[in-house]
Every structure is written in C-alpha cells, then in structure tokens.
C-alpha cells in the first residue's frame, strides 16, 4: 500500500468515528446545541424521562426561532437514535434509576465546537514561550544523560535566582500585556475543557470491561479465577498503558495531595483577580475556571463509581458462586461417565437403553403447614382526625416555662448586678438571688452564655446553683465558680 493510500485509510477511519459522524451530519448544530443546554460542561447524569421532556422543549423552542431542519419524533425516539449513534449512553445511577450521560465522542464534539466559538489563538510571544518552556521542562525530566539534567537544573536555578534578586532589589516589575493574558486564558480554558471527555473515556473503558466480564461469567468457558486475573491485568493496563488512564491517575494523585489542591485554588483565584481579567473573561469563562477542582472531582467520582461497579460484579459472582454445587455436578458427571464406560464394555455398538425423560415421582414426608394468608396483608384502619375541641388548653406562660433561657431578662439582671454598689461575688451568688421564674435549670446555661460574652474565666473550684423547676421541684447543680468582676476596681485589683 502506498503512503497516500495508507493516509486515506487512516482519514476514513477517523471520519468513521462517532465524533466526526456527529459533526458531519446535517442537523449537527441543533444536536450540539441541545447537548450543551441539557448537560452543561460537567456532563451530569440526567434521568431518562427528564431528558426526553427537555429534548422536546428545546426542539419546540428551536422551531419557534425559525429553524426548520430539526430531528423528528418524540424525545424518547430521538434519544434512542442518539444512543445508536454512540453519542448518548443509558445506565443506572447509585440508587438504581435510569440516567443518560454523554459519551466521550459527544464530549469531544462539544469541546471542538466550544474551541471554535472562542477567539482563535494566533502566533504570539505567549505561545512561543509556552512551547519553549514545555520543551525545556520535558527535556529536563526525560533526558537520559545525568550531566545534562544537572546542567539544565543549574541553569533554571540560576535564572530563577536572578529574577528573585532583581525583584528583591526593587527593580521594575514587567506587567503582562493584554494579548499575553488573553493567550494564557485561552490555553488554560482549552486544557480544562478537555477534562470531561478524558474522564468519560476511562469510564467507558471500565463499562466495556464490565460487560466482557459478565459475558465471560455467563459463558462459563473459562475458570472464574482466570476471568478475575484477566480483569486485574486489564485494569492495571488501562491505568498505566493508555493516555486516559495516566491522566486519571495523575488527577487522582493531585486530589490526594491537599497542598497541590490548595495551590491550584490559590493560583486560579489570583488569575481571576488579575486586573486585566475583567476585560478578557466573561461570566461563563470565570465560572469554568472557578469550578476546575469540582470538575476534576466529579470526573473522578464517576470513574471510581464505574470501577466499583466492576468490582461489585466480581464480588457478587464470587459470593453467589456455589462451589459445592459445582463439585456435586462434576462428581455426578464422572459417575455417569464411569457407568457409561462400564456399560459400553459389555454391550455392542448398536445396543440401546431406554432412559425416562421425566424423573420419578418424589415422595415427601412433610409439607408446609402454614400457607400464605391474604388477611395478613390487610392495611390498618385509617387514623381519624382529632377534634380540636378535645385538645387540652395551654397557657402561654406554661409554654414559656418549658422554653429556653430568657437571655434578655438575664442580661438586664446581670447589668443591674454589675452597676450595683455591692455586686454579687460570683455567678452562683447572682443566680441564688434571682426570682424563682429565673432560676430554672436552663437559666444556668443562659448565664454561662452571657458570661462567655464578657470573656470571664472559670476557677478551679465549684459552686452550687439551687435551681427551681417550673413544677416547683428543686435541683442543685455543681458548676465551676465564675467570679463577677467589680466595675469599681481595676482589672488587676479585681483579680487580686
């Protein structure tokens, strides 16, 4: 095959991918618009019935806007066509409800359209500096020559030290231009927009592995241990040998490092607070940058949930697999084979033996004595509505007596005690001098709360609070003593 023929085959393979089939169809603008409106940037799962209704509502609004080339059919029929096109996938969420999510192919299409709606990046100083910095860092981390790595690190350290010394000495700070910031924001948004499709590809790989494991278990053509070993090997290869898996592992390592997550949030906050950001970033771009950490966390949660489903499939098979029954079946088949070989040794090749198709009648010595009784499932009688006239009368004072501390009244009593000529020496002494309605057990907490507002400190000894309940019964509580300072003395004198 010539080079041009091979290149044509590769291009045809790319055009056969669901991403390009979505963008190449006639109704692609309408489909992409509905996907963006329904799923947003986070690709959150949507219940099936809800998405059917949303599709019908969006299509009605698009027709009202004057667009005639729109998909035909009900919302359910359209979603099923999109599933056949591998742009939607239907699955079960954590509580067993059916939901729709976008496939990685659809998210790639949305990412491409989104990048086309932004201002196109052009050749600039920022772009060249980014390429040079990436190449330099890549070479410093991958160069096999030890001496070359040391030289590169020394040069980078010297450059950073010179810049630090220049700023410490009070040199003029070179401010970033608006074009430089625009290029930086554009590249950053492009990188963040690619994250949902990367996570979706890992999630789809795990879903594929789960389906293959279930098929292998049902086929029973391989031992269960071999199927489990194959899953572990494929899961490890998915995380280490594919671009999506390595990206997932990197993001997972990032979120496990609290310092890196904090640094990422601080850097994003600084970029959003930059003086030039108001004229460059719109509300949607700001929301996208601000939700980067949440976007990564949601993607990780979905991948981990899919991986947990695969693990749950293995666990359910191992738990429900009856090894004793398999051994009994194997022993029975061996006995049948042994008897058959013995019978063949004493008979000719044309010998026959009648075997009954139905087993003999089984004799049971004991049957269940109690069967299902429909009367056991009769609903209880409805609860009648009580007559309001039968309700006991309750006074407001009785309700207030059962309530919380009377902070406003206690605050007045405490203020009066502080302004008195002979103030109480402690909080317990003040409490014992109050009227019975203010000496409920709950009022002790109210006084302690007010004392905490004054930053009064407790002592190592305890004093007794003689409380009176609303019904007249008394109860004594032991509370750490808290002295009430004399307002006529200085702070040192009152402590002394």
C-alpha positions in Angstrom: 0.0 0.0 0.0 1.4 3.4 -1.0 1.8 6.3 1.5 -1.2 8.2 0.1 -3.4 5.1 0.2 -2.5 4.4 3.8 -3.1 8.0 4.8 -6.5 7.8 3.1 -7.4 4.7 5.1 -6.4 6.5 8.3 -8.5 9.5 7.4 -11.5 7.3 6.6 -11.1 5.6 9.9 -11.2 9.0 11.7 -14.3 10.1 9.8 -16.0 6.8 10.8 -15.6 7.7 14.5 -18.8 8.9 16.2 -17.3 12.3 17.0 -17.0 13.2 13.3 -20.2 11.5 12.3 -22.0 13.8 14.8 -20.3 16.9 13.4 -20.7 15.8 9.8 -24.5 15.3 9.9 -26.9 17.9 8.6 -28.6 18.6 12.0 -25.3 18.8 13.9 -25.8 22.4 15.1 -29.2 21.5 16.6 -27.9 18.4 18.3 -24.8 20.1 19.7 -27.0 23.0 21.0 -29.3 20.6 22.8 -26.4 18.7 24.3 -24.8 21.9 25.6 -28.0 23.2 27.0 -29.0 19.9 28.7 -25.7 18.5 30.1 -23.6 21.7 30.5 -19.9 21.4 31.0 -19.9 18.8 33.8 -21.9 16.1 31.9 -24.0 15.4 35.0 -26.3 12.4 34.5 -29.9 13.3 33.7 -32.9 11.0 34.4 -34.3 9.5 31.2 -37.8 10.9 31.5 -36.4 14.3 32.3 -34.1 14.4 29.2 -37.0 13.2 27.0 -39.0 16.2 28.1 -36.1 18.6 27.8 -35.4 17.5 24.2 -39.0 18.1 23.2 -39.0 21.5 24.9 -35.7 22.6 23.3 -36.8 21.4 19.9 -40.1 23.4 20.2 -38.1 26.5 21.1 -35.7 26.0 18.2 -38.7 25.6 15.8 -40.2 28.8 17.2 -36.9 30.6 16.5 -37.3 29.8 12.8 -35.1 26.7 12.4 -36.8 24.0 10.2 -34.1 21.3 9.9 -34.6 19.7 13.3 -34.8 16.0 14.4 -38.3 14.5 14.1 -40.0 12.3 16.6 -40.7 12.2 20.3 -38.0 12.9 22.9 -37.7 9.2 23.6 -37.3 8.3 19.9 -34.6 11.0 19.4 -32.6 9.9 22.4 -32.7 6.3 21.2 -31.3 7.4 17.8 -28.6 9.3 19.6 -27.8 6.2 21.6 -27.4 4.2 18.4 -25.1 6.9 17.1 -22.9 6.4 20.3 -23.4 10.0 21.5 -25.6 9.1 24.5 -25.3 6.2 26.9 -28.0 5.0 29.3 -27.1 3.4 32.6 -28.2 3.1 36.2 -27.1 5.6 38.9 -26.3 4.8 42.5 -29.9 4.4 43.6 -31.0 2.3 40.6 -32.6 5.0 38.4 -32.0 5.1 34.6 -30.0 8.1 33.6 -28.4 9.5 30.4 -24.9 10.7 30.0 -22.9 11.9 27.1 -20.3 9.6 25.6 -16.7 10.7 25.2 -17.3 11.0 21.4 -20.1 13.6 22.0 -18.0 15.4 24.6 -15.1 15.7 22.1 -17.5 17.2 19.6 -18.8 19.7 22.1 -15.2 20.6 23.0 -14.3 21.1 19.4 -17.3 23.4 18.8 -16.6 25.3 22.0 -13.0 25.9 21.0 -14.3 27.2 17.6 -16.6 29.7 19.4 -13.8 31.3 21.3 -11.3 33.7 19.7 -8.8 31.6 17.8 -5.3 31.6 19.2 -2.7 33.2 16.9 1.1 33.2 16.9 2.3 35.2 19.8 5.0 35.7 22.4 3.0 33.7 24.9 2.5 30.8 22.5 6.2 30.6 21.7 7.2 31.0 25.4 4.8 28.2 26.3 6.3 25.9 23.7 9.9 26.7 24.7 9.1 26.2 28.4 7.3 22.9 27.8 10.2 21.6 25.7 12.7 22.7 28.3 10.8 21.1 31.2 10.2 17.9 29.2 13.9 17.6 28.3 14.9 18.3 31.9 12.7 15.5 33.1 13.4 12.9 30.4 17.0 13.4 29.4 18.9 10.2 30.0 22.2 12.0 30.5 22.8 12.7 34.2 25.2 15.6 33.4 22.8 17.2 31.0 20.0 17.1 33.6 22.2 18.7 36.2 23.2 21.4 33.8 19.6 22.2 32.9 18.6 22.3 36.6 21.5 24.6 37.4 20.6 26.9 34.6 17.0 27.0 35.7 18.0 27.7 39.3 20.3 30.5 38.2 17.6 32.1 36.1 15.1 32.0 38.9 17.6 33.3 41.5 18.5 36.2 39.2 14.8 37.1 38.8 14.2 36.9 42.5 17.2 39.1 43.3 16.1 41.6 40.7 12.6 41.9 42.3 14.1 42.0 45.9 16.4 44.8 44.9 13.3 46.9 43.8 13.6 46.6 40.0 10.7 47.4 37.9 8.1 44.6 37.5 7.2 43.9 33.9 3.4 43.7 33.7 1.8 41.2 31.4 0.2 42.6 28.3 -3.5 42.1 27.5 -2.5 39.9 24.5 -0.3 37.8 26.7 -3.2 37.3 29.3 -5.7 36.5 26.5 -3.4 33.8 25.1 -2.9 32.3 28.6 -6.6 32.3 29.5 -7.4 30.7 26.1 -4.9 27.9 26.5 -6.0 27.3 30.1 -9.7 27.1 29.2 -8.8 24.7 26.3 -7.0 22.4 28.7 -9.8 22.4 31.2 -12.4 21.8 28.5 -10.7 18.5 27.5 -11.0 17.0 31.0 -14.6 15.8 30.9 -14.1 13.8 27.7 -10.9 12.2 29.1 -12.7 11.1 32.2 -15.6 9.8 30.1 -13.2 7.6 28.0 -11.9 6.0 31.2 -15.4 5.5 32.4 -16.4 3.9 29.1 -13.4 1.6 29.2 -14.5 0.3 32.6 -18.1 -0.2 31.4 -16.7 -2.2 28.4 -14.6 -4.4 30.8 -17.7 -4.9 33.0 -19.8 -6.1 30.1 -17.0 -8.5 28.9 -16.6 -9.9 32.5 -20.4 -10.6 32.7 -20.3 -12.3 29.3 -17.3 -14.5 30.4 -19.1 -15.5 33.6 -22.2 -16.4 31.7 -20.4 -18.4 29.0 -18.5 -20.4 31.7 -15.9 -21.4 29.2 -13.1 -20.2 31.4 -12.4 -20.7 35.1 -13.6 -17.8 37.4 -10.0 -17.3 38.6 -8.8 -16.8 35.1 -11.5 -14.2 34.4 -10.6 -12.3 37.6 -6.9 -12.4 36.7 -7.7 -11.1 33.3 -9.7 -8.2 34.8 -6.9 -7.2 37.1 -4.4 -7.2 34.3 -6.7 -5.2 32.0 -7.5 -2.7 34.8 -3.8 -2.2 35.5 -3.0 -1.8 31.8 -5.9 0.7 31.5 -4.3 2.9 34.2 -0.7 2.7 33.0 -0.7 2.0 29.3 -3.4 4.4 28.0 -3.4 8.2 27.8 -6.7 8.4 29.5 -5.7 6.1 32.4 -2.5 8.0 33.0 -4.5 11.2 33.1 -6.9 9.7 35.6 -4.0 8.5 37.8 -2.4 12.0 37.6 -5.7 13.7 38.6 -6.2 11.2 41.4 -2.7 11.8 42.7 -3.4 15.6 42.6 -6.6 15.4 44.6 -4.9 13.2 47.2 -2.3 16.0 47.8 -4.0 18.7 49.8 -1.1 21.1 49.2 -1.4 20.8 45.4 -5.1 21.3 45.5 -4.7 24.4 47.7 -2.0 25.7 45.4 -4.3 25.1 42.4 -7.1 27.1 44.0 -4.8 29.9 45.0 -3.4 30.2 41.5 -6.8 30.2 39.9 -8.0 32.8 42.4 -5.0 35.0 41.6 -5.6 34.7 37.8 -9.3 35.5 38.2 -8.4 38.6 40.4 -5.9 39.9 37.8 -6.7 43.5 36.8 -6.9 42.5 33.1 -9.3 39.6 33.7 -12.4 41.7 33.7 -11.9 42.8 30.1 -11.0 39.3 28.9 -13.1 36.7 30.7 -16.8 36.5 30.5 -19.1 35.1 33.2 -19.1 31.7 31.7 -15.3 31.6 31.4 -15.0 32.7 35.1 -17.4 30.0 36.2 -15.5 27.4 34.2 -12.1 28.4 35.8 -13.6 28.6 39.3 -15.1 25.2 39.0 -12.0 23.4 37.8 -11.4 21.5 41.1 -15.1 20.5 41.3 -14.9 19.4 37.6 -12.0 17.1 38.3 -13.6 15.7 41.5 -16.9 14.9 39.7 -15.0 13.2 36.9 -13.0 11.1 39.4 -16.2 10.2 41.3 -17.8 8.9 38.1 -14.8 6.8 37.1 -14.5 5.4 40.6 -18.2 4.6 40.6 -17.8 2.7 37.3 -14.8 0.8 38.6 -16.7 0.0 41.8 -19.5 -1.5 39.7 -16.9 -3.8 38.0 -15.5 -4.8 41.4 -19.1 -5.4 42.7 -19.8 -7.6 39.7 -16.7 -9.7 40.6 -17.7 -9.8 44.3 -21.3 -10.8 43.6 -20.1 -13.7 41.4 -17.6 -14.9 43.9 -20.1 -14.7 46.8 -23.0 -16.3 44.8 -20.9 -18.9 43.1 -21.7 -22.2 44.7 -18.5 -24.3 44.6 -20.1 -27.2 46.4 -22.8 -27.5 43.8 -20.2 -27.4 41.0 -18.3 -30.2 42.8 -21.5 -32.3 43.1 -22.3 -31.7 39.4 -18.7 -32.7 38.5 -19.0 -35.9 40.6 -22.3 -36.8 39.1 -21.0 -36.4 35.6 -17.9 -38.5 36.4 -20.2 -41.3 37.8 -22.3 -41.1 34.6 -19.2 -41.3 32.5 -17.9 -44.3 34.6 -21.2 -46.2 34.3 -21.4 -45.4 30.6 -17.9 -46.8 30.1 -18.8 -50.0 32.1 -22.0 -50.4 30.1 -20.2 -49.9 26.7 -17.6 -52.6 27.7 -20.3 -55.3 28.0 -22.6 -54.2 25.1 -22.3 -53.9 21.4 -22.1 -50.7 19.3 -25.8 -51.0 18.4 -27.1 -51.5 21.9 -29.8 -49.2 23.2 -31.1 -48.3 26.6 -34.4 -46.6 27.5 -34.0 -43.6 29.6 -37.0 -41.9 31.1 -37.3 -38.2 30.1 -39.1 -37.2 33.3 -37.9 -38.1 36.8 -39.8 -40.4 39.0 -42.4 -39.0 41.4 -40.9 -37.7 44.5 -42.3 -38.8 47.9 -42.3 -36.0 50.5 -42.6 -36.8 54.2 -43.5 -33.4 55.3 -45.2 -30.3 53.7 -45.5 -26.8 54.9 -48.3 -26.5 57.5 -48.8 -22.7 57.1 -49.5 -21.1 53.8 -50.0 -17.5 52.7 -53.0 -15.8 54.2 -54.2 -12.7 52.4 -55.6 -11.4 55.7 -52.0 -10.9 56.9 -51.6 -8.1 54.4 -54.7 -6.1 55.2 -54.0 -2.4 55.7 -54.6 -1.0 59.2 -57.5 1.3 59.7 -57.1 5.0 58.8 -56.2 7.3 61.6 -59.0 9.7 62.2 -58.7 13.4 62.5 -58.8 14.5 66.2 -61.4 17.1 67.3 -59.6 20.4 68.1 -62.1 20.9 71.0 -60.7 17.8 72.7 -57.2 19.3 72.9 -56.2 20.5 76.4 -55.8 24.2 76.9 -52.3 25.5 77.2 -51.3 28.9 78.6 -48.6 31.0 77.1 -46.8 31.2 80.4 -46.8 27.4 80.7 -45.2 27.2 77.2 -42.6 29.8 78.0 -41.8 28.0 81.3 -40.7 25.0 79.2 -38.6 27.0 76.7 -35.0 28.1 76.6 -33.2 30.6 78.8 -34.6 34.2 79.0 -31.5 35.9 77.7 -32.9 39.4 77.5 -34.1 39.3 81.2 -30.9 37.7 82.4 -28.9 40.3 80.5 -30.8 43.0 82.4 -30.3 41.3 85.8 -26.6 40.9 85.0 -26.2 44.5 84.0 -28.0 45.6 87.2 -25.7 43.4 89.3 -22.6 45.0 87.7 -23.8 48.5 88.4 -24.9 47.8 92.0 -23.0 49.3 94.9 -22.4 45.8 96.3 -22.3 43.5 93.2 -22.5 39.7 93.6 -19.2 38.0 94.1 -19.9 35.1 91.7 -22.3 33.9 89.1 -23.8 31.3 91.5 -24.4 34.1 94.1 -26.2 36.1 91.5 -28.3 33.1 90.4 -29.4 32.4 94.0 -30.7 36.0 94.3 -33.0 35.8 91.3 -36.7 35.2 91.5 -37.9 31.5 91.1 -39.0 32.1 87.4 -35.4 33.0 86.5 -33.9 30.1 88.4 -34.9 27.3 86.1 -32.1 24.8 85.3 -31.9 26.1 81.7 -31.2 29.7 83.0 -27.8 28.4 84.2 -26.8 27.9 80.6 -28.1 31.4 79.8 -25.9 33.0 82.5 -22.9 31.0 81.3 -23.5 32.1 77.8 -23.7 35.8 78.9 -20.5 35.4 81.0 -18.7 33.9 78.0 -19.6 37.1 76.0 -17.8 39.1 78.7 -14.8 36.7 78.5 -15.0 35.8 82.2 -12.8 32.9 83.2 -13.8 30.0 85.5 -12.0 28.9 88.6 -10.8 25.5 89.7 -13.4 25.3 92.5 -17.1 24.6 92.0 -20.1 26.3 93.5 -23.7 25.2 93.7 -26.7 26.6 91.8 -30.0 25.9 93.5 -32.4 25.7 90.6 -36.2 25.6 90.7 -38.2 23.7 88.0 -41.5 25.1 86.7 -43.4 22.5 88.7 -41.8 23.7 92.0 -39.3 20.9 92.5 -35.7 21.9 93.2 -32.4 20.6 91.9 -28.9 21.6 92.8 -26.2 21.7 90.1 -22.4 21.9 90.7 -20.8 24.4 88.3 -17.3 25.8 88.1 -17.2 29.0 90.0 -17.0 32.2 87.9 -16.3 35.4 89.7 -18.1 38.6 88.7 -15.5 41.5 88.5 -16.2 44.6 90.5 -16.6 47.5 88.0 -15.2 50.0 90.5 -11.8 48.2 90.7 -9.1 47.8 88.0 -8.6 44.5 86.3 -5.5 43.7 88.4 -7.3 44.6 91.7 -10.4 42.6 90.8 -8.2 39.5 90.1 -6.3 40.1 93.3 
